[in-house]
Each structure stands twice: as structure tokens, then as C-alpha cells.
């Protein structure tokens, strides 16, 4: 809904591991060792060697169990692909793409770790 600025900083998760993936009825939450959490209500795709292996949407949930491959992997880089897409890259040639695909509703909330502590709504 609110889009990503080209200089959006994903440093809050770089260098930490993805410790938990929590699945709710209307969202999926990615919890990082840094203390950051990304709660997604739009769409998320897990890629291995740049090929999609699992996709999540609110309407259909996960397309496969391959999303679990992200667990305990270290974040190596975070990039803004465009105003609607961010990508979090992990070890083992894995990546997580998260999309802001709604013009009407919030797509996600990013809960920042201390000392910055705050919420970014996209």
C-alpha cells in the first residue's frame, strides 16, 4: 500500500538468522535473531538459486513446505528490487521476496529491534 523507498534500509536483519516462521490465518511472520519481525499479509516467495520453491498468499497459504529451508539461515543482504518488492538474501543460495501488492490495504508490518524499536507499515 505504501511502497518501498529506493533507499529503504534492510540492515535490521542482515547478519542475523531467521529463527522462526509463524503461520497465522491471515499472515505469515518471519522472526529474525536480531529481534526484528516482518508480518506479511500480501505475498512472499522463497527462492533457491533464483527459482521459486514456495509461495505464500493470504488466500492459499504456502504452496509447498520448502519455505522451511530458510530456518536458521543467515541473512547476507537485503535489497529493494522496486517500489513493490524487497528481497532478503540468505546463505545456501536462498532468498525471500516480499511484495507490497495492494493499493487498498497494508501489505506488511516490520517490527524493528531495539534500540530503534518501532513499526514500519507498508
C-alpha distance (Angstrom), angle and dihedral (degrees) to the residues before:
residue distance angle dihedral
X1 . . .
X2 3.80 . .
X3 3.83 98.7 .
X4 3.80 130.6 -144.1
X5 3.78 121.8 -79.9
X6 3.83 113.0 -128.8
X7 3.82 89.5 -114.8
X8 3.84 95.7 46.8
X9 3.82 105.6 148.5
X10 3.81 116.7 -131.9
X11 3.80 92.1 176.8
X12 3.81 90.3 115.3
X13 3.81 89.6 82.1
X14 3.83 103.8 28.8
X15 3.79 111.6 114.1
X16 3.79 94.3 18.4
X17 3.78 130.3 99.1
X18 3.78 127.9 -115.5
X19 3.79 99.2 -113.1
X20 3.78 102.7 176.4
X21 3.79 142.8 14.1
X22 3.81 110.7 -159.5
X23 3.79 118.8 -165.2
X24 3.79 120.7 -153.6
X25 3.78 131.6 174.1
X26 3.80 92.7 -100.8
X27 3.81 104.3 21.1
X28 3.77 147.6 24.1
X29 3.81 119.9 -135.2
X30 3.78 126.3 -152.4
X31 3.82 112.2 -158.3
X32 3.79 119.0 -163.8
X33 3.80 131.8 -157.8
X34 3.81 88.3 -118.0
X35 3.80 88.8 67.8
X36 3.81 94.1 -105.8
X37 3.80 121.7 130.5
X38 3.79 129.2 -165.8
X39 3.82 114.2 -159.9
X40 3.81 110.8 -164.4
X41 3.80 126.0 -162.5
X42 3.82 97.0 166.3
X43 3.81 120.7 50.5
X44 3.80 136.9 -41.8
X45 3.79 128.6 -175.4
X46 3.80 128.4 -165.0
X47 3.79 114.7 -148.6
X48 3.79 130.7 -165.5
X49 3.79 114.8 -165.3
X50 3.82 87.2 -11.7
X51 3.82 93.1 -57.5
X52 3.83 120.0 114.9
X53 3.82 112.4 -112.8
X54 3.83 100.5 166.4
X55 3.79 135.2 15.2
X56 3.82 129.3 -166.2
X57 3.79 128.1 -159.8
X58 3.80 129.8 164.7
X59 3.80 91.1 -118.5
X60 3.81 98.2 49.4
X61 3.81 108.2 19.5
X62 3.81 117.5 -147.4
X63 3.81 119.0 -8.4
X64 3.83 91.1 -151.1
X65 3.78 141.1 -1.5
X66 3.82 91.7 -109.9
X67 3.83 89.2 101.7
X68 3.82 87.6 82.5
X69 3.82 88.8 72.9
X70 3.82 87.7 79.7
X71 3.81 92.8 63.0
X72 3.81 114.0 113.9
X73 3.81 92.7 -0.1
X74 3.81 117.8 134.4
X75 3.80 120.8 -115.8
X76 3.80 109.4 -122.2
X77 3.81 101.2 175.9
X78 3.80 143.8 -3.2
X79 3.79 122.0 -152.2
X80 3.78 139.4 177.1
X81 3.80 106.3 -129.1
X82 3.80 93.2 -175.8
X83 3.80 138.3 -33.9
X84 3.81 90.7 -71.9
X85 3.82 101.8 39.2
X86 3.79 138.1 57.8
X87 3.78 126.6 -178.9
X88 3.78 127.0 -154.2
X89 3.79 111.2 -161.7
X90 3.80 123.0 -152.0
X91 3.76 139.2 -173.6
X92 3.82 117.7 -84.5
X93 3.85 91.8 47.6
X94 3.81 91.5 -73.6
X95 3.80 127.5 141.7
X96 3.79 138.7 179.1
X97 3.80 118.4 -146.6
X98 3.76 117.6 -164.2
X99 3.80 121.3 -167.4
X100 3.79 133.5 -152.1
X101 3.79 94.7 -151.7
X102 3.81 103.7 156.5
X103 3.78 128.7 87.1
X104 3.80 91.8 -172.5
X105 3.82 108.9 36.7
X106 3.79 137.9 41.9
X107 3.80 111.6 -90.7
X108 3.81 98.8 -162.4
X109 3.76 148.5 -17.3
X110 3.78 123.4 -133.7
X111 3.79 114.9 -154.3
X112 3.79 108.8 -157.6
X113 3.81 122.3 -145.4
X114 3.81 125.1 -119.5
X115 2.98 135.7 -52.9
X116 3.83 89.0 35.3
X117 3.82 93.5 37.1
X118 3.75 112.3 171.9
X119 3.78 144.0 110.2
X120 3.78 126.6 -99.0
X121 3.80 113.5 -162.0
X122 3.80 118.5 -156.1
